[in-house]
Amino acid sequence: MSRAIAATPEALAIPRIGLVLRRVRTSPFFETRLAGAGLAITAVVVVCALAAPIIAPYDPNEQDYLAITDPPSAAHVLGTDDLGRDVLSRIIFGSRVSLEVGLIAVGLAISIGVSLGLSAGYRGGLADDILMRIVDAVQAFPNLILALAITAALGPSVANAMLAIGFVATPGIARLTRGQTLSVREREYVSAARACGATPVQIMRRHIWPNVTAPIVVQATLLMGTAIVTEAALSFLGVGVQPPTPSWGAMLRTGSQYLEVAPWIGLTSGAAIFATVLAFNFVGDGLRRAMDPRLASRKRQ
Amino acid sequence: MVPVLVLVSILTFALLYILPGDPAVAMLGENAGNQQTYLALRHDLGLDQPLYQQYLSWLGRILHGDLGHSIRTSEPVSAVLLARVPVTLYLGTAGLLVGLLLGLSVAIVSALRPGTAFDSIGAVLAMGGVAIPSFWQALLLVYVFGVLLRWLPPSGFTSPLDDPWLSVRGMIMPAIVLGTHSAAVIMRQGRSALMEVLEQDYVTTARAKGLRDRSVVARHALKNAMIPIITVIGLQVGSLVSGAAITETVFAIPGVGRAAVDAIFFRDYPVLQGAVVILTLSVLIANLVTDVAYAYVDPRVRFS
């Protein structure tokens, strides 16, 4: 009996995906095209990260002392940096750190934030009160300042930057999940599952979680952009990725020091960050429009 | 509000506690080898007390405005940072001004003429403004206006008391960089809030009695759209404070954010912690001001 009821959310999920796809197709041309452009740019960045050694024309750390701060040319399409390294190759390899930090930081925030938000929202009471006060407290700190202080405290490194970015993003996810859970837990199918003797963990996992995923997926996509920008900011300020690892933020740091002699270092690496963040935002906005029936219907009118 | 403040203070204290390095060792420097002086200093600093007692005495000192002494210069942290607060306030106000002027004006025109080319361009600008990394935008502006055209000073800070004209010129690029993100967010929120209000009956009534677009927007629509806009402006203060750290670093402006970034490199943790306290406090104050502003804009909001 409980198994039959437990299967309903999955059964419901299948038509919902179809509905989402149809909405994506029927949403206005402009919006879809932006989301499509976002997906395309994201795909390029992912391919760069996966196939960096094949695509990149040079080894990102190979120094050519005869080509220091060379402007863009046929040999070095985006020029070279202060140590004679190929800027294009470093940008291609730099996508690895950005995606890595983005994925791990967001993964961290989602896994902790969702579990906290689900249990607080479902159980309510004192645990919920305490959690929400902690969330308020962490969110009172300016994001970058908190990430900066945590990275400084743990020691400048990529791993610590990931931890700091993930930690700073967790309260937002917890708050979002809790809010969604509060509205879903009052539904009949949750009462039905409870009546059938499902344990709270089962209810949260099989009945509530599938029905709160949509906004969290949207938020996670948008968070990828934020995480990538924050990593770049930390590396730009010198506490994120350490040299000689190629990273967009660290390249911008060099670029700001060599702005007059070699503007291409900072301008190109910054463009890579901008394009990637913009792409994740486009995809996130597209997903939101596709999943939010209110937005979709208002647009279609 | 109070439980949140207590938690914020505990978090800030914990941050100091996990910071690497023993303050006593840092202060003794080369004399750290002497066990007796080391233990004596630890006792003087209260580092041998239980954690909760250290927290309480730390909190007591903070509430009296004592943020400790800089490890690098041994000046009182509160004096170092308070001298920098007006600079950050100046930059923050200029940035917020850019955000408000740009954000609200584009929002109003977009909401009045939805679906037009202007509206679409506004939407694209808002998307770009949210996504653009401030440090890259700063580099672009400095390169074009500071290096290529030489219209504006590429970096540095001049007090408005010394040379008002140069001070304003030096603040143009930092203010744009700091205000862009806020402008984009205010633009989006403002447009949707205004569009919602413009559909209300009282706006139709105002139009029906022959009021011009300008007075309909200024007197009837904007005031009622202000609640969500104020919320978003209040939330922007946090991102302005974060942005100030980057903007001040890029443009070499001696503010509180720059002090925090510098403190990390000099391992001057009391200054870093003091900066975190001041910056977080400013966000909390901004939240309070936002709540009060609700009551000012909307007479239905009353504090019990």
Interface residues (C-beta under 8 A of the other chain):
Chain A: F30 L34 R133 I134 D136 A137 V138 A140 F141 P142 N143 L144 I145 L146 L148 A149 I150 A152 A153 L154 G155 G225 V229 A232 A233 F236 L237 G238 V239 L252 G255 S256 L259 E260 P263 G266 L267 G270 A271 I273 F274 V277 L278 N281 F282 D285
Chain B: P3 V4 L7 V8 L11 L15 I18 L19 P20 S120 M127 G128 V130 A131 I132 P133 S134 F135 W136 L139 L140 V142 Y143 V147 P154 G238 S239 V241 S242 G243 A245 I246 T249 V250 G257 A260 V261 I264 F265 L272 Q273 A275 V276 L279 T280 V283 L284 N287
